[in-house]
Amino acid sequence: MGLVEKSPKSFHLHRQQQLQKQEFKGVPKGFMAIKVGQGEDQQRFVVPVMYFNHPLFIQLLKEAEEEYGFDQKGTITIPCHVEEFRNVRGLIDRGKNLHQHVGCFGL
């Protein structure tokens, strides 16, 4: 039987699928992995999907869109200092004032 040759495009798609599986490995249902920070200071966080409907988190996503554009590939990256993100996450978890201005670039 003949060998099946993979085209560069199919190899790239296969490799991309493998990387995506690795990114989501260990992420429970109802959660999503994101990256926070820039460059060497970037860290991975696993957050509840419900964060994506919270006004404070939406503000962080808007800031990420301004920094990186809307068409990010792979894991969503929020270009925020990790400690500032942890502060926002704490506010969301404690249900603090939803109208409080929180941002990573203006703090």
C-alpha positions as CSV (number, residue, x, y, z in Angstrom):
1,M,0.0,0.0,0.0
2,G,1.2,3.5,-0.8
3,L,2.3,6.0,1.8
4,V,0.0,9.0,2.2
5,E,1.9,12.3,2.1
6,K,0.7,15.1,4.2
7,S,0.6,18.5,2.7
8,P,2.3,21.4,4.6
9,K,-1.2,22.8,5.2
10,S,-2.6,19.6,6.7
11,F,0.5,19.3,8.9
12,H,0.0,22.8,10.1
13,L,-3.6,22.2,10.9
14,H,-2.7,18.9,12.7
15,R,0.0,20.7,14.7
16,Q,-2.4,23.6,15.6
17,Q,-5.0,21.1,16.9
18,Q,-2.3,19.4,19.1
19,L,-1.3,22.7,20.6
20,Q,-4.9,23.7,21.3
21,K,-5.4,20.4,23.1
22,Q,-2.3,21.0,25.2
23,E,-3.6,24.6,26.1
24,F,-6.9,23.2,27.3
25,K,-5.5,20.2,29.0
26,G,-6.5,20.2,32.7
27,V,-9.2,22.9,32.2
28,P,-12.4,21.8,33.8
29,K,-15.8,22.2,32.0
30,G,-17.2,25.7,32.5
31,F,-13.7,27.3,32.7
32,M,-11.3,28.8,30.2
33,A,-7.5,29.2,30.1
34,I,-6.2,32.7,29.5
35,K,-2.8,34.4,29.6
36,V,-2.2,37.5,31.6
37,G,0.8,39.8,31.4
38,Q,3.4,40.6,28.8
39,G,6.6,39.0,27.7
40,E,8.5,37.1,30.4
41,D,5.9,38.1,33.1
42,Q,3.0,36.3,31.4
43,Q,1.1,33.7,33.5
44,R,-1.7,31.3,32.7
45,F,-4.9,31.5,34.6
46,V,-8.0,29.3,34.4
47,V,-11.1,31.4,35.0
48,P,-14.8,30.6,35.1
49,V,-16.6,31.2,31.7
50,M,-19.1,33.3,33.6
51,Y,-16.3,36.0,34.0
52,F,-16.8,36.8,30.4
53,N,-20.2,38.3,31.2
54,H,-18.9,40.4,34.1
55,P,-18.5,44.2,33.4
56,L,-15.0,44.3,35.0
57,F,-13.8,41.4,32.9
58,I,-15.4,42.9,29.8
59,Q,-13.3,46.0,30.4
60,L,-10.2,43.9,30.5
61,L,-11.2,42.2,27.2
62,K,-11.7,45.7,25.6
63,E,-8.3,46.7,26.7
64,A,-6.8,43.5,25.3
65,E,-8.7,44.3,22.0
66,E,-7.1,47.8,21.9
67,E,-3.7,46.3,22.6
68,Y,-3.7,43.3,20.3
69,G,-6.7,43.8,18.0
70,F,-9.8,41.6,17.8
71,D,-8.3,38.8,15.9
72,Q,-6.1,37.0,18.5
73,K,-5.0,33.5,17.7
74,G,-5.0,30.8,20.3
75,T,-5.3,31.6,24.0
76,I,-6.8,35.0,24.9
77,T,-4.1,37.3,26.3
78,I,-4.9,40.2,28.6
79,P,-1.9,42.6,28.6
80,C,-2.3,43.5,32.2
81,H,0.1,43.2,35.2
82,V,-0.5,39.9,36.9
83,E,-1.1,41.5,40.3
84,E,-3.6,43.9,38.9
85,F,-5.5,41.0,37.2
86,R,-5.5,39.2,40.6
87,N,-7.1,42.3,42.1
88,V,-9.8,42.4,39.4
89,R,-10.4,38.7,39.8
90,G,-10.8,39.2,43.6
91,L,-13.3,41.9,43.0
92,I,-15.3,39.7,40.6
93,D,-15.2,36.8,43.1
94,R,-16.4,39.0,46.0
95,G,-19.1,40.6,43.8
96,K,-17.8,44.1,44.5
97,N,-19.2,47.3,42.8
98,L,-19.8,46.4,39.2
99,H,-19.5,50.0,38.0
100,Q,-16.1,50.6,39.6
101,H,-13.5,51.6,37.0
102,V,-10.9,49.0,36.8
103,G,-8.3,48.7,34.1
104,C,-4.8,47.5,33.6
105,F,-3.4,50.4,31.6
106,G,-4.9,53.2,33.6
107,L,-4.0,52.1,37.1
